[in-house]
Amino acid sequence: MADERFKTMVVAREGDRVTRKIVERSLEDLPAKELLIRVHYSSLNYKDALAAAGRPGIVRRYPMTPGIDAAGEVVHCGDGLFSPGDRVVVTGFDLGIALPGGYGQYIRVPSNWAVKLPEGLTLKESMALGTAGVTAALAVLKLNHAGLKAGCRDVVVTGASGGVGTLALSILAAEGCRVVAVSGKPERREFLRRLGAAEVLGRQDVQGPAEKGLLPERWCGAIDVVGGRMLVDVLKATSCGGAVASCGLAGSADLPMSVFPFILRGVSLLGIDSVHCSMGTRLRIWSKLAKEWKPPLLDEITEECPLGDLNNKIEKILAGQLSGRVVVNMQDI
């Protein structure tokens, strides 16, 4: 195994110049960690695209192999936590950020980063979910903990056409909630209804006057993937005692608003960090994603591409032109 060669995407940055290439590496080039995995599938997340574009504040150092998700087969485990042949999933931590990530045909990571693939999911399905699924599920768990009950009316999901949004919508619908989807893609409205949305709104339908500190109460809870003005308007319109889970900044990282929703309505703003959540939480999430929270239309929201076509998908997601999930077949170059 020591001399085996494999394909990997490498992103390099010199000043403002960023390059992405598919190159050949040796297993000896990987970091000295306990768990060696042959990667079958990875996925494309917005964070991956930012890393691949060389955006500041994402990758610790360049050159780097992006890919914050990976699913594959254990080749070797130095501490015995896994056995050769075990199928495992790795999401978050420092994968694709400080250690070479899922866009390589092999990765070597700490063994306590991996989760054994749960029954009910294939390796490909696990990457159709990936970090997006973990994020959506964690948001629903936190909303439940904050008091959102199964069957609750009018839970809003913003950015509903994207990866996290479609999965959050599907999970909330499985919980029996009346889900309102917000999307800037009118052509996706019928599909969002098929996923479980009771109502689909455009972005302008949830906006209110910027000068108002509060808006009429509309939402008992929310999952926001957009940030910025969208998150502000959702918070302003959340009912007394409601909660909003924030897990994205595709629109903006700014939050220009007053504290009125928090001190006059008792609204809770819940931060969702799927990168560093505990292993116990990860195991609970993957168990639910493999069973009662597994999206019934997962295949329809998933597009597969080979590693060699990934550059095109990266540019599309950065331009806001992708819907649903992209799974990268790492054995198809």
N, C-alpha and C positions, 0 to 999 in steps of 0.2 A: 504493500500500500504506500510506502514512503515515497516512491517515485511517480505515483499516479498523477496524471495531468488532468485538468478540468477547465471548463469555460466559466468565465465570470465577467460581469460588467464592472468596469472601474471608472470612477468619476475623478477627474483631476481638476485642480483650480490653481491658476497662476494669475494673480491680480484679478482683473475682471474677466479673464478668459477661462471658460469652463469647457472641458471636453469629456465625452462619454464614449468608451470603446469596449468591445467584447474582446477580452484577451485570454491567454492561457496561463494558468498558474499551477503550482505544485502544492500538494498537501503540506509540504514543509513550509510553505509561505503563510499558512494559517496560524493564528495565535495558539499558544500552549494552554489549552483548556481541556476539561475532562471528557467532553462529549463530542464525538465526531459524527456528523449526520450527512447522509447523501440526500440532497434536497430534490424532491420531486416537483413541488409546486411552491410558488411564492404568490404575492398579490401586489397590486398597485394602490397605494394610499396617497392622499394629498401630501402627506409628510414625505413620502418617498420621492414624489415629484419635486418638492422643494429642495431636498437633498441632492437629487440628480441635476438640478439646475444651479447648484452652488449657492443657494440663498444663505445669507449669514444666519448664524444662531442655530443651525440644525445639526450639522456634522461637526464632530470634535476636531477632526483633522483630515486633510486630503493628502494623497489619494485615498478613496474609500469605495467599497462596494455597498451600495444602498440595499434596501429591502428589510423593513422592520418586521416582516412575517416570513416564516418558513415552515414547511411541513415535509417530512420525509422519513427515512429509515435509518435507525442507529447502526453505525458501522463499528464503533468502539466506544466504550464508556470506562474511563479510568478508575472511577470510584464504585462501580457496581450498582449504581442507582437504576440503570437501564441495562438491557441485554441486547446483543446484536440481533437485528431483525425487528426490534420494537418500532412501531410507528409512532412518531411524536410530532408535536406542534410547538413552535416557539413564536411568541409575539412580544413586542415591547422590549423592556429592559434597555440595553445598549446595542441591540442588534441593528446593524446598518447605520449606527450613529458613531460608536466607538470601536465596535468589532465588525469585521466584514459580514455583510448581511445576506439576505435570502436570494439576491440576484447572482449568486454563485452556486455551482452545482454541488459544492460541499461547504459546510460551515463547521467551525469548532467553537463551542460555547460552554460556559459553566453548566453542569448537569442540572442544577436547581433552577434553570431557566425553562426547562422543557416540561410539557404536559403530555402524558400518554394519550394518544388519540382515543376519544371516547367511542364506545359502541354506538352505532347510529349515524356516524359520519365517515365519509371517505376522506382521503388526504386532499383531494381536489375540493370537496365541500368545505373542509376546514379552512381552506384559503379563500373560498368564496365568502366566508364569514371573516376570518382573520381579525386584525385589529379593529376594523369597522364593527364587526359583530360583537367583540368584547366590549368596545366602547358603548354601543347601543344597549347591550345587556346591562352593563354597569350603571348606565343612566337610569334604566327602568328599576333596577334594584334600589338605587338611591332615592328615586321618587317614591317607591313603595315604602321605604323606611321613613320618608318624610310625611307619609300619611296618604299617598295616592292609593285608592282602593280599586280592586278589580271591578270593571264595569263603570268606572268614573266617566262622566260626560265631558266632552270637549277638552281633550288633551291635544295640544298643538305640536306639530313637528315641523320645524323650518328646514330649508335645504333638503326637502323630502325626496328629491330625485337622485341625490348622491348616495354613496355607499352607506354611510352611517344612517342617513335619513330613511332610506328604503328599509333597512333592517330594523331600525327603531319603530317605524310605522308597523311593520309586520309583527313585532313582539308585542307592542301595545294592543294591536287588534286581537292577538291571541289571548291577551289578558282580559278581553271583553270591554275595553275602553272605546268610547266614541272618539275616533281620531280625526283631527282636522289637519290636512297636509298643506304646507305652503311651498310652492315651487315656482321658479321663474321660467319653467319650460312647459308651455301650454300643451304641447304635443304629448306630454307624459301624463296628462290628467286621467285619462281612462285607465291607464295601467296602475296608477296610484290607487284608484278606486278598487281595482282588482286585488291589490295588496291588502286592502282593508280600510282605506280612508272613507269615512262617511261623507266628507266634504273636502274639496280641493280649492284652495284660494291662491291668487297671485300675490306677489310681494306687496303690491300697493294696497291690497285688501286688509292688511294688518297694520298699516302705518297710520299714525295719528299726528296731530300738530306737535312739532318739536318743542314748542314752548310750554306745553302742558306737562305737569309733573305726574299726573295719573290719567288713565283712559278708562272708559267703561269696562267693568269686569266681564271677561269673556272666557278665560281659561282656568280650569282647576289645576292644571299642570302643563309643563312644556318640556320639550327637548330641543335645544337650539344648537344648530351646527354652523350658523352663519356668523354670529357675533355682531359687533357694531350697532348700527341703528336698528337692525332687526331684533337683536336681543333686548335693546332698550324698550322698544314698542311692546314686545311680548311681556316683559316685566311690568310695564305700566298697566297692562290689561289683565294681569293675573289676579284671580279672586283672592279674598281674604283667607290667609292660611295656606295658600297654594305654594307650589315650589317649581322652580325652573332649573333644569340641568343644562349646564353650558359645556359643550365639548368640541367647539370649532371656532375658527376665525377666518373663514374664507372671505367674508365681507370686510372685516376689520378686527383689530385687536383692541380698539378703543371702546370705552363704555361711558359716553357723554350723557349723564343723567343725574337727577337728584336722588336722595335717599327715601323719597316719599313712599314708594312701594314697600320698602322694608319696614318703615316705622309707623306707617298709617294702615297698612293691610297685613303686616306680618308675613310678607312674601319671603321665601328662602331662595337664595341663589346657590346652587350646588355645583361645585367644580368636579369635573370628571377627568381623572388621570388614569388611563388604562396602561400606562407604561410601568408604573411602580406599584400597582395594586398587589395585595398579598397573594401567595400561592393558594391559600384556602379559598379566597374569593375567585381566583382563576378557575379552580377545580369546580366550584359551584356553577360558575357561568358556563363553562364548557359542557357540563352535564345537562344544563337546561337548554343550551343551544343544540345539543344532540337529540333532545326529546321534545318537550312541550313548546320550546321557543324556536324550533327549527322552522325557518320560513318555508311554507308550502310551494312558493314560486321561486325557490333559490336558483334553479337552473335558468329561469327566464331573466333574472336580474344579473346573471353572470356571463361574462364574455372571456373566452380563453385566447391567449396569444403566446407565441414562442418568444424566447428571450430576444431573438433577433429583431422582432417587431416592437419591442418595448419603447424605443425612443419615440415612435409615433404616438403611442398612448400617453407618454409623459407630457408631450406637448399639448395634447388634447385636454388632459385633466387640468393643466395649468391655465388653459384658455376657457375653462368651464364648459367644455363640449362633450364631457363623458357623463353618462348616467349609470347607476348601478355599480357593479363590481367587475374588476378585471383580474383574472387569475393568470399567472405567468407559468407556463409549462417549462420547467427548467431542464427537462430532458429533450426538449424540441428546440434546437438552436436555429 
